Amino acid sequence: MALKKRLTEEDEDQLREWLGKPDAGFELLFKASTQGYNPATFHQLCDNKGPTVTVAYNAIGWVFGGYASQPWTSKGGAWVIAPESFLFRLSNANKFDPLKFPNGTTGHCLYHHQGYGPTFGGGHDFSAFTGTYAANNANFVNAGGHGNIGTSYGVGMGHNINSFCGGNLNYLDVEVYSIGKREVKEDGEPIEKMMLQEGKEWRKVHWSDEERERLKQQVAGYKPRPGMSVSQANVLLVGQVGSGKSSFFNTINSIYKGRVSSQAMAGSQPHSLTTRYRTYEVRGERGGETLCFRLCDTMGLEDANTGLDLDDLPYLLDGNVPDRYQFNAAVNISPATPGFKNMAGMKDRTHCVALALDICNISVMPQGAMDKIKTIYNKALKRGIPSVVLLTKVDKACEFVADDLTLVYRSRFILEKVQEVSEKLGLPEYHIFPVQNYSKQTCLDNQIDIMALSALAQILGFADDYLDEHYEALATENLEKLNVKE
C-alpha cells in the first residue's frame, strides 16, 4: 500500500524557500504511524538516501522537524559534520507559523546511531524517537523523543522546546522525506512559474566581460564631489551574524587584487567573527593608490544581548569611532573611549549605510532581529544618511540562479524577496541589491563581480547624494546642526 504523506503544499513551499530549491520535490521514505517508531526500520528505509527532511506532527497541532544535509547511516554512535542542516517549525497549534532554527555548530550537527531515529545536535536538540514503538494509526504515542533547542540549533535566538513544538513530543506521526526534483507539469511548471521570460527581467544588466571592466573602472575612478574636504566616501556595513557583510568587502577587494581574498574575517559561526571596527580601504592594484571609498565593517547583529550594541550606533554613524576599536559587550562607546574622535567632521562620518541580509532568512527572521535592522535604518534616516540593502546568498535562494547567476533578475522568488524587504523597511526597491559573495570559489567569476560592482557603484552614487545635500553645511563649517545624538 502506498504511503500517504501529511505534508501540505504550503509546508513544501516553505521548505523549498529555506532550502533555496524552488523546484525541490519530497518523496516519502518513512511513515512512523504506519511502519512503527522503529530505528531499525527508519535506517533500513532512509540510510544513504541523500539529504532528508524529518517532519513530526504532535498531539496539539504542531508541525516541526529538521533538515539533514548529509545522508543518515547506521553507525554505532557518530557525530556527523553537516553545517547546512537546520531545525524548523511549520505550524503552531494548527496555525501555519514557520520558524527556522539555524545550525550553530560544525562538528555536532547530526548523530548517527542504529538505535536512534533522526537525531540533530550536540545536546540532542531534536531526537525524533528512540527504542521501538508500534504503529499508532491515528492515536498518539510517546516514542522516547527528546528536545533541547539552543544547544546546537537556534543558538542565541532565545527559543526552547516550547517554541519548537509546544513542549509536546506525543506524536500523531513522524515522516522522513528524501529531496529530489519536483515533477514538471506539461504546461511547463514549475520553471515557468519561478522564472520570468527572457527579455522580461525586472532589472537590466549586461553580463559581458566589457561590462565588468566598465564597472571596475567606474568604481576605481570614483571621487567625492570636488571642493569638499572629503577624500573618501565612508560606507558602513551592518548585518546579522553570517549575513555576508564582511564577505562583501572581501568580494570587492578580490576584484581589485585579481584573486579571491579573505582580508576580513568571514565564515559561518553562531557569534560574530568581526570583533573590531575596521575601516577597510581598497587599492586599485598591489602597492597602488587607495580608491576613494572605505568599507567600514562592524560587529554582527545577534538576537540575544550580544553582538553590536545599538547604543553604539550613533557614534559609528557620526564618525567618532577609531579604526580597530575593540567592541566590548560590557562597556559602550563613549567620549571616554580611547581614540574617540571628539572633533569628527564630514570626512569621518558615514555617508551611506549598507545593510546585509541573508535572502534565505528574510521571511523567517525573528522579529527582534528585524526590529534591530529597522532601528539602524531609522537612525540613519534621521541623519539624512541613505541606506541600501545587500541581499546576499542569492545562489542559495534559487536553484536556477545557483546554476546560472545571469538568471538572478528573471527569478520571481528573488523579486518577491526584494519587494518583501522594501515593504518591511520602507526602502525603495532600487536601493536593494541581490549579490553573491565569494565563498567556495577559488577563482574570480565575472558574474559575481558584475553584481558586486553594480551594487557598489550605486552605493557610491547615494553617498554623493548625501554629500551634495550637505554641501552648504560643509561650506559654512556649520556641522553642529548635523549632530542628532540619541
N, C-alpha and C positions, 0 to 999 in steps of 0.2 A: 504494500500500500504506500502510495506517495505521501511524503510528509507535507503537512500544511503549515506554512510559516505564519507567524503572528506579526511580523514586521510590516508596518504600513508604508505606503508610498511617501508620506510626509517624513517618516523616520528615515527612509532610504535617501531622500533628497538631502536631509540634514547630514547624514553620514557622508554622502558624496562631497558636500561642501567642506566638511572637516578633513576629509582625505585628499581634497584637491583633485578629485577624479569625477568629473561631471558625467562620464559615461560608464561608471562602475556598476556592475551587476552583483547581486548577492545570491549565492546558491546555498541552500540549507543543507548542512552536513550532518547535524546532530540536533535532536529534539528530546530533551530530558523527560518531558511529560509523557512521551510515548515509548522512549527507549530506556528510560531509567536514569537516575542520577548515579552513574557508574563510571569512575575514572577509566577503567579498562575499556569500556565501550567508547567513551569520548576519545581516547588515544587511538583506538582502532580506526575510528572514522575520520579523525581530524589531524592526526600526525602527518607531517611532511606535505601539507596541502597549501603551503604558502601563507601569506598574511590572512588573518581571520578576524571576524568581529563576533564577540560573545555578547548576547543580549539576554538579560534576565527580566522577568515580569513577576512582581511580588503581590502579596495579598491585599495591598492597599492602593493599587493602581499606579505604582511607579514602574517606569521602564528605564533600565540603566545597564551598564556593561563596560566593555573595554575592547580596544583595537590592538591586536598583537601584530607588529610589523615584521616579526620573524615567525617561521612555522613552529608549531608545537612538536615536541618529541617525547619519548618515554624514558628519559634519563632517570637515574636513581637519585636525583636531587641536585640540580644545577641551575645557577643563575645565568641568564642569557642577556647579552647586550642587544637592546632593541630601542634606541633612543627616540624613534618616531612613534612609538606606541603611546596611547593615551587612554584614559578612562572617560566616561561620559554619562550624562543623564539625558534622557529624551523626554520623559513625562514625569510630572509631579502630581500624584493623586488624580490620575486620569486626565490631566491637563498638559498639553504639549508645552514643555518648558525646558528647552535644550541648554545644556551647560557642559563645557569641555574642561577636563582636568588634565592639563599637560603633564608630560613626563619631566621630572626634575632630577633624574639620576642618569648615570651612564652604565653602571655595571649590574644593577639590581632591577632590571626592567620587567623581566618575566621569570617565573620559577617553573622549571620542568621536572616533574616527578610522576612516576607511573601511578602513584596512589592519590594524586590530586587532579581535580578538574582544572579548568583555566584559572591561572593564578598570576596576579600582577603585583609587582612592587616588593621592595625590601622588607616592609612591615606587613606584607600580605595586605596591601591597600584594598585589594578585592580578590578573594578566593571564592570562586563560584560554588564549589562543593568538594567535600572530602568524604571518604567512606562510600558505602553503597546503599542507595535508597531506591525503592521500586518506583516504577512509573506512577504518576499521581492522577492522570486523566481527569483534569478539571478540579481536583482537590488541591489543597495547599500542603506543602511539605517543607520542613526544616531539614535541609540536606547538608548541614555542617558548614555552611558558608561563613565567610569572615570579611569584615570591612574595617579598614584602618586608614582612611583617606588622610593625606597630608604627609605621609612618610616619604613616599617616592613620587606620588602623583598629586597635583594640586598644591604643591609646596608653597606656602606663604599666602594662599588665597583665603584662608580663614574658614574653610569648609571642613566638614566631617561626615561621618556616616549618615547623619540625619539629612544633610542637604544632598547627599549622593543617592540614597534610596529610602529616605524616611525612617531610617533606623530599623528597617524590616527586611529580613532575609528569609522569610517564609515564601516559597516560590509557588507560582502558578505554572511557570515554565522557565527553562533556560535553553536558549538556542545558540548554535555556533554556525556561522556562515563563512564560506570562502568568498574571495573577492575576484571577480572576473570582469568581462565586458558585458554591459547591458545589451540585450538583443536589439538590433537595429530594425525598426519597422520599415515596411515597404515604402512609406511616404518620406523616408529619409531621416526620421528622428532616430537618435537624439541629436545628431550633429547639426542638422538644420535648426533645431530648437536652441542649441547652445551658441551657434556662430552666426554672425551677420554675413550677408553675401559679400563676395569680393567686390570692392568698389564702394561699399556702403559703410566703411569704417567710421567709427564715431570720433576718431581723431586722425588726422592725416600726417603720416610720417614717411619719409623716403629712407629705405633701408639699404642704401648703397655705400660703397667704400668712400665715394666722394662726399656723401652727406656726413659720414663720421669725421672726415678730415675737416670739412667746413665747420662743424660744431666745435671740434677740438680747437681750431684756430680762433673761432669766435669767443670761446671762453678764455683762451690764453690771451687774447687781445683786449679783454675787458679792462676798463679803467673807470673808477668813480668819476662823477661829474667834475670837470676841470674847475680850478679856482677854489676848491674846498680843501680843508685840512684833513681830508680822509684819503689815505693811500690804499686802503684795503677794505672791502666790504666784509662785515662780520656776519656769518650765518650760524645761528645757534641750533645745534642738533639735539633734539629731545625725543624720548620714546621709551616704551616699556622694555624691560629686560628681554633680550632676544629678538627685538623688532628689526634690527639691522641698521641702526643709526651709525654706529662706528664702522660697520661694513660699507656704508655709503661713502665715507671718506676714503676707505681703502680702495674702493672701486675707482673713484676719481683719481686718486694717487697712482693707481695701477696704469690708468690710461696714459698718464704723462711720464711715468717711469718706463713704459714699454714692456712691462712684465707684471704678473699678478703679485701684489704687495700686501703685507699684513702689518703695517706700521702700528696701527691702532689695535689694541686687544679686542678680539671679537670671537664669538663662539656661542654655544648653546649650554647655558648653565642656569640654575634656579635663581642665582643672585648676580648682580651687575659685575661684569668684568672691568668696567670703567669705574675707577675709584678716584681719579683725579680729573680736574677740569683742564682740558687741553685745547689750546688754540693752534690747530694744525694749519700749516702752510703747504702749498704745493709748488713745486718748481717745474718750469717748462721743460727742463732737461737736467740730467745729473750735473750738479755744480753750477747750474744756470740761475737766472734771477727768479725770485719768487713771484708767483702770479698775484694779481691784485684782489685776492679774496682769502679769507680764513674760514675754515670749518671748525667750529668750536664745540667740542664734544663734552657731554655731561654724563653724570651717573644715571643709570637706567631707573625708570619708574618701577616700583613694586607695589603689590596690593596691600601688604602689611605695613607696619611702621618702619620700613627700611627703604633703602634706595634714596633717590633725590627727594629732599625735603622742599615742598613748595614755598616755604617761608624764605628759602634762599633764592628763589627765582627772581625777585625784583633786582637783586644785586647782580645777577647774571645778565639780565636784560640791560641794565644801566651801565655795564662795563666796569664794575668795581672790583671784580674778582681776578686775581693774578693767575697767569698761566701756571699749571702744575699744582694748583691748590688741591690739597687732600681733603675730600669730603669726609665729614665726621658726623655720624648719626646723633652723637651726644651733644654736639656744640654747633649751633647755627652760625652762618656767616654774619659778621657784624663789623663796624668800623674798627674794632679791636683785632680783627683777623690779620695775622702777619701778611704784609704785602698789599693790604687793602688800598685801592685807588680812590682816595678821597676826592681828588680833582678830576675824575673821569670825564672826558669830553666826548664829542660825537665820534671821534676816531675809535674810541673804546667801546661804544655802545653796540648792542645788537641791531642789525639793520634788516634782518629777516629771520623768522623762526621756521625751522623745518621739523615737523612732527612726523616721526617714523612710526607707521602702524603696520603690523603683520596682517596682510589682506585676508588670511585664513581665519583670523580671530575676531574680525570686526563684529560679526553677528552674535558672538558668544563671549565678548569681552565683559568681565564683571563690571557692574555699574560703578563701583568705586574707582576702577581704573579709567573708565570713560569720563567720570567726573573730574579726575586729575587732568586729563587731556583738555577738557573744556576750560578748566581753570587757567591752564597755561595759555590757551588761545585767547581767553578774555583779558588776562593781564597784559599780553602783548597788544591786544586791540586797544586797550585804554591808553597805551603809549603811542598809538598810531603805527605800530610795527606790523608789517604784513606777515602773514603766516601761510605756509604751504603744508601739504601732507604728502609724504613719500609712502606710497602703498607698496610695501616690499613683498618679496617671495611670490611674485605672480606665477612663477613656474610651478609652484605647489598648489595654486588655486584653480588651475585649469590644465587638464592633461593635454589638450590640443596645443596650448601655449608652451607647455613644457617641451613638446616635440618641435615647436617652431615659434620662436619669440615674435616673429613678424605678424603673428595672428593676434597679438595682445589687444589690438584695437578693433578686432572683429568679435571678441569674446563678449557675449551678453552678460555672463556672470561677472566679469571684471567691471563692465559698465555699471551693473547693479551695485557693486561694492562702492564704486566712485559716487554714485547717487546716494547711497546709504550714508557714507561719511559726510557728504555735503549736507544732507538733511540733519544729521546728528550734531554737527558743529556749526552749521550756518555759514559754511565756507563755500565760495563759488567753485563749481566743478573744474574750472580752468586753473584752479590753484591745487589740484590733486593730480599726482603723477605716479602711475604704476612704474615700478622699477624692479630689476633683478640684480642683486649684488653678486660679486664673485664669491663663491663658497666652495664648490667642488672642482671648479675649473683650474687648470694649471697654465693655460694659455689664454691670451686676450681673445675676446669674442666681439665682433663688430656690433652685433645686435644689442648686447649688454651695454656696450659703450654708447651707442646712439641713444638708448633710453636714459642713461645716467646724465649724459651731456645735455640732452634736451631739457631735462629737469633742472639742471644747474644753470643753464642759460636763462631760463625763465626766473629762477630764484634771484639771480644777479640783476635781472631787469626789475623785479619787485623791490630789491634793495635800493636800486637807483631811484625808483619812485618815492621811496621813503626819504632819501636824501634830498630829492627835489622839493618834496613837501616842506622840509625843514630848512631849506636854503636861507630863508630870511632870518630865521633864528640863529643860524650859524654865522651869517654875515654880521649880525649885530652882537654876536657873542653872548646872546641872552639865553643861555642854556637852562637857566633855573626854571623857566616855565615848562620845560620838558620833564622835570622831575615829578613823578607821581608815586612816590614810595608808598607801599601798603604794609 
